[in-house]
Amino acid sequence: MRRFGAVLLVLPLIACGALRDAFSAHAKDAASAAGQSLSAEQLAGWASQVKGMPLQADNLQRLARIWVDYTLFGNSLAGTRSIDDSSLIIEAMWPLVSQAKWNHFRERLVAGRTNLNGGQIDSAYNAGTIRAFQQIQLQVPASASPDLMAQSKRKLDGVWQQLQAAHGANFGSLAKKYSEDNGSKNNGGYLGVFAKGALPPPFEVPAWKLAPGEMSGVVQTPYGFHIIRRPPLSEIRDSFALNVQQGIDETFDSLYNARLRSQRHLTIIKSSLASARAALQDADAAENNTTKLVTYDGGDFRIKDLVRWLHALDPQLASSVPGATDAQLSTVLETLTTRDILLQQADSAHVALNADDWQSIKAAYDTTIVHLEEAIQLSPQLLHDSSASPDGRAAIAAAHVNQYLSDVVSRRRGFLGVPPFLATVLRASAPWSLNSAGIQRATEQAQADRVAAGGGTSGPGTGGQPPLRPAPGPAPAPQATPVKPPAQGAH
C-alpha cells in the first residue's frame, strides 16, 4: 500500500473560492471581509514596502487576497464558525481525505490477489530479468581536482581490499561505515531491484555483468567511485520479494487506469489547451472557468478542476503546467482526469475514513491551525478573554491581522499563508469582496510612494509572481512507487 502521511507542501498562491468584485462608486476601500475593511491607503503602504514586487494591480490584488484570507481566519477564531467543525476540517484537508479514500478503495481492488510464494520469488531472481544491487559509493563531482579524485579512489581501494579479504561477506557493514550514499548506506548499500535499462549506463554496464555474490571492484562514474555487488537471494529474500511485489502492484495500477480511460472513452479536447494556458495566467478568474478540457462517459474535466488540482500538486509540477507543451499538458490532463474518476469510484463504493485516517488528518489540520494562530499571535481563548461581544472579538482579530501583515512587509516577521483549501472554506463561510477601484487607487499610491522613496515603481527579479503559501497534504491520487535508483551514485 502507498504510505499515507500528513505533509505540508508549498504551492504558488492562487485564489480560493469565487472572486467577488465590489465596484463601488468610491475607491476608499480595496477589500472587505467579515465586516472589516482594508483601506486603499493601507494596501498601498504595505505594497510599497514589499521589496522586489512590481507595483502592478494584479500583485496588489494578491496582497489584498492575503488580507482577506487572514481576516476570515481571524473571524473564525472569533467564533463565527467553530474552527474545529468536522465538516470544515474535511473540506480544508481535501488532499489528505481523498488520498486516504483512494488507499482504501485500492485495497478493495487488490483484495482478491495473492502475494508471491517462495517458488515464484526464486524463479524471479534466477530468471535475471530483474536484478538487485548493493553499492559503496564515495561522492566526487566531475569537476573535482585530480588530487581529490586520486584521494577518493585510494580510500575506496582500501575498502576494496577489506572486501576481498572477507570475500564480500562484510559488504553491508562496510557500506554503513564508508558509503556516502545516504539513501542506501544504512540498508547495507542495498539499492533495490532494477530491470535492464533502468540505470545510467556508467553504473549499469559493470553491474549487469555480475553473477550472484560477485563484486565489481572500484568503478568510476560521473558521480564518484563505486563498488557494486549483486547480493545472493539468500541475503535479500524479504527485500527482493517486497520489491517484486511492488512492481506487480504498479503494473496492476497502470493496467487498471488504462482500462478505465478506455472504458470511459476519455478524450482530450485539443482545441482547449491554449485556453487552459491563457486561463492559468490569471488563476483567480480561472477558478470558475467551466471550459471543458477533457470529456469522458459520465462527466468532464474543466479548467476550474485543473486549478483545484494545482492547489494540491507538487509545486514544481504545478508551476510548470502553464508553460507545458501540448503533449505535456495532455499527459497532465489525462492523469488528473483519471484521478478524478478514481475518486468518484471510491465515493460510489462508499469508501469512508477510518479512525486512523481521521487521527492523521486531524493532527495535520491542528498543526496548520496552530501555525496560523502563532503567525497572528491569536487564539480563540485569547479572543474570548479579551471581549464578550462578537463584534469586539472580530475587531481584535482584525487588528492582529493588520499588525502581522505590517510586520511581514517590513520584514520583521516571516510570511505564512492560509492554505488554499482552508481559504476556500473560509471564503464560503462569510462575505468578502475586492474593490477594483480601490486596488487601482492603492496601486497608483504605492507607485508614487516608491518613487518618492527613490526606489522606482518596481523591483528586480519577481516577474510579478506572488508570494508562496503552504498547502496541506499530498496529491490525493495513487502515487507510483518506482524501484529506487542509486541515490547520488547513478543519477
N, C-alpha and C positions, 0 to 999 in steps of 0.2 A: 504493500500500500504506500501511497505517497504520504510523506510526513507532513503533518499539519502544524504550522507554527504561527505564533502571534508576532508578526513582524511589522514595523513601520517602514514603509517605502517613502522615498522622496520624489515627488512629481511636480511638473510645472504648474503654476497657479492658473487655473481656468475657472470660470464662474460656475456656481452650483445653483440649480433651480432656475426659475423663469426670470428673465430680465424685465423689470417693470420701470420704465422711464416715466418720470413725472415732469411734463413740460409745463412748468409754472410760468406765470407772467413775470415773475421776478427771479433774479438769479442770486438771491441771498444765500440759499442753501444748496449744497452739492448733493446731499443724500439724506435720507431719513430711515430710521429703523426702530420699531417698537416704541414709538412716541418720542424718540430722541432725534436730534438734528445735527448734521455735520455742516458747518458753515463753509462757504466757498473760501472765505479768508483763512480758516483753519487748514483746509485741504491745501491751499496754495502755500501756506507756511511750511507744512510737512514736506510737500513735494520739492520745494526749493532747497531743502536740506539733504535730499537723497542724492548723494554724490554719484555721478556717472549715469543717472537716469535722464534720458532725453525728456524734456518737458513738453510732451505731446498729450493731447486729450485722452487718448486710449490708455496711456500709462497712469494718468491721474484717475481715470475711471477705475483702473485696477486697484489703486490705492484706496479709493472710496469703497470698493467692494471689501477690502480687508477690514475697513472700519465697520461696514455692515455686518460682516461675519462675526466679529468680536462683540459688537453691540448686541446682536441677537443671542450670542452665547452668554454674555453677562446678564441679559434679560432672563434667560432660562435659569441661571443661578439665583436670580432674584425671586423665582418661584412661579413664573407664569406657566411653566410646564416642568414637571419633575425631570431632572437631568438623568435620573435612574430609571425612567419609564422603559419597560422591556421592549415595547414596540419601537421606541426611539433608538434603542441600542441595536436592534435587529436591522433597522434601516441604515443606521450610521455605520454599521460594520458589515455592509453587504458583501465585500470581497471575502471576508473570513466565513461568513454564514454560507455563502454559495460554495466555497471550497469544501467546507465540511459536508454539505449536502451531496456534492459530487462524489466525495470519498465514499460515503455510504451507498450511493447508487452504484458505483463501480464494484463495490464489494458484492452486491447482489448479482451483477452481471457475471462475475467470475466465480461465484459460489459453487457452481457445478463442476468446475475444473479441478483436477488433482495436481499436486506438485510432482515433480520428477522423482522417480525412485532411484535407488542406488545404481542399478544396472544402466539406467539411462544417463546418469552422471558419468559413469565410467566410459560409456560409448561416446559421449560428447567430448570428453577430454582426449580419448585415444584417437578420435577422428582427426583432430588437429586443425579443424577449420576455424576454431576459435581457440585462443591461447592466453594463458595467464603469465604475467611477468612481474619480477621484482627489480628494483634498482637501488644503487647507492650513487648519489649524484653530488658533485661539487659544482656549484653555480659559478660560471665565469662568463661575463659578457664577451661578445665577439670583438668588442673594441678594447679589451683588456691589453695591457702591455705584455710583451714577450716574457718578462720576468715573472709577472703574476701568473701567466699561463703555465710556465715551467714549474712554479712553486705548487700550483694546484695539482698538476699531473704527478709530481713527486709524492705529494701527500696521498693521492689515490693509488699510486703504485705500491705504497706501503700497505694500504688496506688490502690490495690485491694479493700481496704476499701472505697476509694473515688468512685470507680466504682459501688460498691454495693449500696452506698448511693444514687446514681443517676440512679440506675438500668441500667447502661451501656450507658445511653444517652450521657455521656461525654467521651466516649471511644476515639473518634477521637482527641479531644483536648488534652487528657492526653497522647495519643500516640505521638503527636507532641512535648509535653513537656518532657516526660520521656524516650521514647523508644530510644535505641541505634542502632536500625537497620536503617541505613541511606537510605536504598533502599525503605522503606515504611513509615517511620515516618512522612514525610511531606505530605503524602497522607492519613493521619489519620490511619496509620497502615495497610492500605489495601494491601494485598499480591497478589491478583489476583484469578484466577479460576483454580481448580485442579480436575482431576479425581482421584478416589481412587487408591492408589498405587504410586502416583506421588511424595509424600512427604516422608521424612525419618520417619520410624515408631515412634520414640520417640515423634515427633511432630504430626504425623498423627493420631495416636490412640486416644488421647484425643480430637483432633479437629473433627474427624469424628463422635463423639458421640453427638455433639452439635446440638440442634434444632435451627431454625432461631431466632436470637436475644439473644441466650444463650452465656454465657462466661464460660471458663474452670476453673477459679481460677488460682493460681500460679502453673506452670508446669516446671519441671526441665528437661533439655536435656543436652547432652554433650557440647552444645554451650552456655549455660547460663540458665536464668529463663525467662519464657514467661507467658503472659496472652493472651489466644486465644479467639476470638469472631467470631461467624458466623453471619454476618450482615443480617438483613431482606432485601428483594428485594427492598422495598420502598426507602431504603437509598442508594442503589448502582446500581439502574436500568441502568443508562447510562454506567457505567464501566463494569457491568456484560454483557450487550448486546455487548459491544465492544469486550470483551474477548471471548465470544461465537462466534462472527462473525470471529474473528481472527482464532479460532480453525477450523472453517469451511473452511476458506481460505487456511489454511495449509494443511487440508485434500485434498482439490482440487489440490494444488500443488503436493502433494505426489502421488495422483492417476494419474494426468496428466503425471508426469515424468515416473511413472511405465509403463503407456500405451505407452509412447514414446519409452522407451527402448525395449518393447516387439515388437512394430510395426517395429522398425528399426533392430531387431534381434541383439542387442548389445551383443558382446561376448568378454570376457576377454581371451587373449592368455596366458595361464598359463605358458607356456614354456619361455615366455619373461620376467617374473617377476624378475628372477635372473639377467638378462641382465640390467634391469632398475636399480636395486640396484647398480650393478657394475658401470654403467654409471654415476650415480649420485655422485659417489665418485670423479669424475672429471667433474663437471658440465660445465666447459668451453668447453670441447670436446663434451659433450652431447647435446649442443645447436643445433648441426646439425645432431644428430643421428636420422636416419629415421627408426629405428627398430620399428615394429608395436607392440603395447601393447593391443589395443582394435580394433575390427572391427565392423562395422555396415553398414547397407544398405545405400550406398551413400557416404561412407567415412571411415576414420580410425583415430585412436589416437596414436601418436608415442611418442618416448622418448623426442624428441625436443618439443612436445606440453606440455608434463609434466613439462619440465624445464621452459617453458614460464609461466605456471601457478604458479610454485613455486616462481616466482618473485612477484606475487600478493597476495598469500595466507597468512593467519595468520602465523607469524614466528614460533610459536610452532608447528603447523601442518607441515609447510614446512621442519623444521629441523628433524621431526620425520619420514618422508617418507623413507629415505634410510634404516632405521633400522626396518621398519614395517614388520609384518608377512605377509604371502601370503594373508590371509583373509583380513587383514587391508589394504594392498596395493590394493587388488582387489576392496574394497569398495571405496577407494580414486579414483581409475581409473574410476570406474563406475560413480561416482559423477561428476568428471571433464569432462568426455566424454559427459555426459548428458548436462552439462552446455555449452559445445561447440555446441552441436546440438541446444540447445535453442537459442543461439546467432545467429546461422545460420538461424534459423526460423525467428528471428527478422529482420535480414538483408533481407531475402526473402520477408518479409512483408513490406519492405521499411520503416521501423521504423527510424525516424530521431530525432535528438536532437531539443528541443525547446529553446526558448530564455533563460528561467530559467536554463535549463541544461547547456547551454553554459556559462552563467554567473558564475555558480558554478565551472565548470571545469576550466574556465579561471582564476578565483580567486585562485583556488588551484595551478594551474600552476605558476601564477605570484608569489605566496608566495614561491614556491620552487625555482624559479629563483632568487628572492631577497636573499634568504638564501645562495645560492651558490655564488652569487656576493659578499655578505658580507664575505663569507669564504675566498675568494681570494682577497678581497678588490679591486674590479674592476667593471666597468660598461661600456656599450657601449659609453656613453658620455665621460667618463674619457679617454677611448682609443682614441676616435676621437679628443679630445682636445690635446692629447699628441703627435699624429703623423698623418700626412696627408696620408701616404702611407700604403697600406695593409700589406706589409712585416714588416714595423715598428710597426704597431699595434699588429701583431702576435707575434713579438719578446717581446714586453712589456707584453702581456698576458702570454707568456711562463715564463717570469721572475717572475711574480706574482704567477703562479702555483708552480714553484720550491720553492719560498720562503714559500708559505703556507705549502707544504709538509715537508719542513725542520722544520718549526715550529711545525707541528703535531708530527713528530717522536721524537722531542726533548721535547715534552710535554709543549711547550709554548702556544699551541692552541689546542682546541678540534677538533676531526675529524668529518667531514660531507661529505658523499659520494654522487656522482652523482646518482640519482635514476636510476634503471636499464632500464626502458622503455625509458627514455630520453637518456641514454647512447647508447642504441640500435640505436636510430635515428641518434645520432651524429656520431656513427661509420660508418653508411651507407653514411654519407654526405662528408667524407674526408678520404684520405688514412691514414692508420696506420699499424703498424706491430710490432711484438715481435720477438726478435732475440734470439733463444735458446742458441747459443754460448755465446752471451753477458750476458744472465741471468746466465748461468753456471759460467762464469768468475766472475760475481758480487757475486754469492753465495760463491765461494771459497775465494774471497777477504774479504767478510763480516765475514766469519768464522775465518779467520786469524786475522782480526781486533778485533773481540770479544775476541779471545784467548789472544791477546796482551794486551787487556784491563783488563784481569783477569776475564772475565765473562763466559768462556766456549763457546761452539758453539751453545747452545740453552738455552732457559729459561723455567721455570716451568709453567705448567698449561694451555698452549694454545692448546696442542694437534694438532697443525698445522692448527687450524681454522682461517679463515680470519677475517678481521675487519667487522663491520656492516655498512650498508648504509641505508638511508631512501628510501622508495619506495612509489609512490603516489597511494592513493585510496584504497577502499575496494575491496574485491574479486568480479569480475564482474559476478555475478550469483545470482539467487533468494536465499535469506537468510531466513531460517525458523525463526519465531518469537515465540518461545515456551512460554507458560504461565510461568511467573516468579516465581520461588520457593522462599520461605522465605529467604531473604538475611541474611547471617550470622546465623540466628536463626535455620535453619533446613537443612543446607548443610551437 
